[in-house]
Each structure stands twice: as structure tokens, then as C-alpha cells.
Amino acid sequence: MGLTHLDAGVIIGFLDANDAHHNTARAALTQILEQGDHIAMAASALAECLVGPARKGDASIQLVRDALTQLPVKIVDLNSEIAAEAARIRSRHRTLRLPDALAIATAVVSDATQLVTTDRRWPTQHAMKLNVNITQI
């Protein structure tokens, strides 16, 4: 039983049947749950997940939050240790956007075994010299 962190795209794809990543996100989450892993997500990634629902109103935001509770996904708040790690990651990989660096840093600081993302633009964990396995779906 490990700890798997999710990037925003996984939840966005999972919740939207019309999203290009819907099937792979469903399959990934099913596998994570079957393995018995705990699931977590950076608060910054949660904010990304809520942008689309926020356009529809508070009821849509609550639906996403309820779905995350059902999975269950623990939301990890940003703190100074995560911020410093995100800054280190971002300084070494200038093409990496800060929201992505925050998601990666949250997984690193949380000692996650895996970080699942739909973003194929991220450098590999080997290139980033991280102790977390980054799985691109």
C-alpha cells in the first residue's frame, strides 16, 4: 500500500466523460484503488480542477468536492516546505510551469510513491532527479 498523488488532469478527465483522458483516468484510478494505495492531491491541483465547475456555479464545485471525498482523495495544503521544493524544481526546469512544479513538489514532500498526470510535457522523474515515480497517462 503506497501513496499516489494526482495531478489535476487526472481528476478533470475522470469526471468528464467527453474528456480525451476519461478512459485512461478511470483505468488509472481503478488500478490505484485496487492496489489499496492512498490517494492525495495538491491544493493547487484542486484549484485547477475547480475552474471549469466554478464557471457553472457553486453546486458544480460541490459535486467535484463530493467526488473527491468519495474516492477518497486527501487534499494537501501548500506550506513553506512544498513552496521551497517547488521553487527548486522550477529553477532547474524552466519550461515547467509553477502549478506543475507545485503538484510535483507536493508529491515529493509527501513521500508519495507515484504521481499520476495527463501532462506529457513534464520532464521524466529521472530528468528531475526525484524519488517519486511520475506516471503519464
N, C-alpha and C positions, 0 to 999 in steps of 0.2 A: 504494500500500500504506500503510494507516494503522494506527492503534491504536484498538481498540474495547474499552471496559470494559463489563463485565456487572454488573448488579445481581443479587442472589440469586434473585429471582423467575424470571429467565430460565432459570437452571440447574435450579431446582426444577421449573418447567414442562416443560423439555426432558426431564428424567429420569423424570417421572411421566406415563404415557400417559393417566391419568384426570384430570390437572390441566386446568383451564379454559384455561390458556395453552400447553398442549402443542404444538398445531399452529403457533401464531404463534412460539413459541420455536424450534421446529425450523426453520421457514422463515427466521427471523432469523439463526440460527447458520449455516444453509446459505449464505445470502447473504454473510455476513461471511467465511466460509471461501472462497467462490468469488471474492470481491474480493481475496483474499490478505492481508487485514488480520491483524495480530497481535491476540491476544485476552488480556485481563487482567481481574483481579477483585481487589477489596479483600479483605484477610484477614478483615475484619469481615463482609463478604458471604459469604465461605466459611463462617464460623461459622454464619450464618443457614441456609445450605444443609445443614449437617450436623445440625441439631436433630432433624429427623424421622428420619434414618437412625440417629442416636445412640439413639433410643428402641428400635431393633431390635438394636443391638449394634455392636461394632467391625467385624464383617465388612461391614455395610452402610455404615459410614463409609468403609471402604477401597474399596468399589465406586464411591462418588461421587468419591473422590480419584483412582482409576484412570481414570474417565471424563474428568475434567478434564485429566489428563495426556495422554489420547488426543486431545483436541480440537486442540491443546494450549492450556491456559489458564495464564498466568503469575499467580501469587498475589503481590500487592503488600503487603508488611508495613506496618503502621501505624508512622509515625515522627512526630517533633515538627512537621515542616513540614505533613504531612497533618492532624495534630491541630489545628494553628493555623488552617488553611484551613477545616476542618470547623466550628470554633468561629465563624469569621467568617460562614460560610454560615448556620449555625444561628441566630446572633444577628440576622441580617437577615430570616429566615423562621421565625418562632416556631412555626408549625404543622408544620414539617419535623422529623421525629424524628432523633435523633442517629445511629442506624445508617444512615439515608438520607443525612444530611449527610456521614458518613464515606465512603460509597460515591461520592458526588459529588466530594468533596474529593480522593479518591484519583485519580479520573479527571482532575481539573483539574491537580493537581500532576504527574501523569504525562504531561501534554500529550497526552491522548487526543483523537482527532478526534470520537469518538462514545461515548455512554454509553447502553446499552440497558436499559430497565426495563419491568416489568409494572405498576408503580405509577402509577396515573393521578392520584394526589393530589399529586404533585410539582408545584411551580411550573415553568413553562417555563424554558428556558435564558435566554430574553430577560428574563423577570422576575427571574431570579437574576443576570443580567449576567455570564454565563460564556462562556468561549471553547471550550466543548465542546458539541456537538450532542446534546441529550437526545432519544432516540427511545423513545416509549412504544408498546409492542406489546400 
